[in-house]
Amino acid sequence: MFARILAIALNTFREAARDRVPLALFGSGLGLGMASLLVAAMSLGRDRAEVVAVLTTATLSLFAMLAAITLGATLLYKDYERKTIYPILARPIRRWELLVGKHVGVLATIATFALLQGSLALTLTAVVRSDTFPLRAIAPWLAASVVTVVVLARARDRSTPLLLIAPALFCLEALVVGPLGDLRQLIFVTVLLAVVEAGVVTAVSMVFGAFSTPFLTAALTIGIVLIGRNADLLARLPEKTFGPAVATAGRALARVVPNLHLYVPPRTVATGHAGGPIGTYLLEAVSYGLLYAAVLLVASALVFRRRDFA
């Protein structure tokens, strides 16, 4: 079972890598990261390193969300269109294993981008904060570039090594980048929460994708995301302003849709300066995301099992 799920996940990641999805996301994030340096240079009376860290992490969260919606909406439809769903299901693979494997593959793709973008956030923040040229912040990128060139030249599979290069680069960058204060924790927290949120959103899109077209799936998923990002607000709609019917509907929606507001906490919460310990917050957010994604995958498996491909 686990071997089949892993094989499907790796194939999904390879397909996304062949389409240049992680690199396209990172290229866009790199461009906006460079733009954040200009914004920081024009910011008067603000910590420039803080401006860079906030903008790059916001870019990370946004692009991870867009990738989850896009990849999740087209995940199953590609197999329908290419007719590859028939030889896949003709093998001893259960339908729910196919869904779980594809979900893990998309999550691996987004996690690779998030780790690369997190490494970039650490580097640019260190560059802005340092008074001299931060060679130690650039060195991990040089090492990763050399390893990537060697892998591309020698390896048969040129995509799967990214699964190891991205986390290695992030860990190495975090070790050598130097003191960043609260901004280091802000970047760590954003990377983790963005990946968990992407897992929930991908599971949402897979529920709709099991019976719908990519356009409708993306539209419905975006609607769920917008509601989920405002779940806390919907749960506290004042009856005096909106009336009891609207307030009741808002509370019902807040209970049903995933509370994605958990994954975009204020800076004071992400740095541990407000509320309880950040470890407790992360444990609750990750546990909630894993449980919600599991429930959604069960729902999508039930829908997908009833789909007729004849």
Stockholm file with secondary structure:
# STOCKHOLM 1.0

chainA/1-310         MFARILAIALNTFREAARDRVPLALFGSGLGLGMASLLVAAMSLGRDRAEVVAVLTTATLSLFAMLAAITLGATLLYKDYERKTIYPILARPIRRWELLVGKHVGVLATIATFALLQGSLALTLTAVVRSDTFPLRAIAPWLAASVVTVVVLARARDRSTPLLLIAPALFCLEALVVGPLGDLRQLIFVTVLLAVVEAGVVTAVSMVFGAFSTPFLTAALTIGIVLIGRNADLLARLPEKTFGPAVATAGRALARVVPNLHLYVPPRTVATGHAGGPIGTYLLEAVSYGLLYAAVLLVASALVFRRRDFA
#=GR chainA/1-310 SS CHHHHHHHHHHHHHHHHHTTHHHHHHHHHHHHHHHHHHHHHHCSSSCHHHHHHHHHHHHHHHHHHHHHHHHHHHHHHHHHHHTTHHHHHHSSCCHHHHHHHHHHHHHHHHHHHHHHHHHHHHHHHHHHHCSSCCHHHHHHHHHHHHHHHHHHHHCSCSSTTHHHHHHHHHHHHHHHSCCCTHHHHHHHHHHHHHHHHHHHHHHHHHHHHTTSCHHHHHHHHHHHHHHHHTHHHHHTCCHHHHCHHHHHHHHHHHHHSCCGGGGSCCHHHHTTSSSSCHHHHHHHHHHHHHHHHHHHHHHHHHHHHTCCCC
#=GC SS_cons         CHHHHHHHHHHHHHHHHHTTHHHHHHHHHHHHHHHHHHHHHHCSSSCHHHHHHHHHHHHHHHHHHHHHHHHHHHHHHHHHHHTTHHHHHHSSCCHHHHHHHHHHHHHHHHHHHHHHHHHHHHHHHHHHHCSSCCHHHHHHHHHHHHHHHHHHHHCSCSSTTHHHHHHHHHHHHHHHSCCCTHHHHHHHHHHHHHHHHHHHHHHHHHHHHTTSCHHHHHHHHHHHHHHHHTHHHHHTCCHHHHCHHHHHHHHHHHHHSCCGGGGSCCHHHHTTSSSSCHHHHHHHHHHHHHHHHHHHHHHHHHHHHTCCCC
//
